[in-house]
Amino acid sequence: SDEKFAAEYGWAVIIVNEFNDGSCVGSLIAPEWVITAAHCTGMQRHILAGHSERTNTQRVEIDRAVRHPYFDPESLQYDVGLLHLTEALDIAPVRIASRSEARLLLIPDASAAIVGWGFPANNRPVSKRLVEGWARLERLQFQGSQYIYDDPGTGPCGYDSGGPMIMRTPDDRRLIVGVASATGGNICAQGGGVAVYTDLSKVQGFI
C-alpha cells in the first residue's frame, strides 16, 4: 500500500538512464544524496521519487555523480556511487548499518528485504509499482567489498541494480546493509540464484 511505502520505503527511488530507458534503484541517505551501485551513476540520468507507483513519482534532476575511486567495472569490486540531487527532498532518509551493526546482521541464513521496480518476469515491462521481496542469505560469503549469497527462492530482478538490502536490528530499526551489484540474470523471474551485493560497511570511508 502507499501507506506502507511511505512508512517503510519512502526513501527508495528509481534512477532513470535517459540514453537507453534503463533504470536502477537508489536509496536516499540524506535530503540531497542517493546511494546506488557505481555502474548506475553517470551522465544523462535523473531520479523518480516519492511514490510506490512509477507514474505518480516526482522527477528530480542529478547534478553530480561520484563513484568509489576503487570501482572496478570488471570485478565489480567497490561497486558503489553517490548521486547529488539539485533539490533537497522532504523525505526521511534511510540509515546505513555501521560496521558493528553489519557484523551482527550479515550472517549466514539471515533474511533481508529487497525492493525495486525491475522486471518481475522475463520479457515483461518493468514493474509499475515497487515490489518487495525477502531474501535468505544462504551460503553467504565475503569477497573484498562484496558479499555473495545463493537464495534458491528469490533475488533481485533485472533493472534492480543499486537497490537496497534492508535488515532489521533486534530493536526493530531498519538499516540498509548493501546495494545490488550483480546477478546471474533476472533471478527473480528464474526462481532465485546467486546475487552479489556491495557491503556498505566496507565503504563507509567513501560514503
C-alpha positions, 0 to 999 in steps of 0.5 A: 500500500502507499501507506506502507511505502511511505512508512517503510520505503519512502526513501527508495527511488528509481534512477532513470538512464535517459540514453537507453530507458534503463533504470536502477534503484537508489536509496536516499541517505540524506535530503540531497544524496542517493546511494546506488551501485557505481555502474548506475551513476553517470551522465544523462540520468535523473531520479523518480521519487516519492511514490510506490507507483512509477507514474505518480513519482516526482522527477528530480534532476542529478547534478553530480555523480561520484563513484568509489575511486576503487570501482572496478567495472570488471570485478565489480569490486567497490561497486558503489556511487553517490548521486547529488540531487539539485533539490533537497527532498522532504523525505526521511532518509534511510540509515546505513548499518555501521560496521558493528551493526553489519557484523551482527546482521550479515550472517549466514541464513539471515533474511533481508528485504529487497525492493525495486521496480525491475522486471518481475518476469522475463520479457515483461515491462518493468514493474509499475509499482515497487515490489518487495521481496525477502531474501535468505542469505544462504551460503553467504560469503565475503569477497573484498567489498562484496558479499555473495549469497545463493537464495534458491527462492528469490533475488533481485530482478533485472533493472534492480541494480543499486537497490537496497538490502534492508535488515532489521536490528533486534530493536526493530530499526531498519538499516540498509546493509548493501546495494545490488551489484550483480546477478546471474540474470533476472533471478527473480523471474528464474526462481532465485540464484546467486546475487552479489551485493556491495557491503556498505560497511566496507565503504563507509570511508567513501560514503 
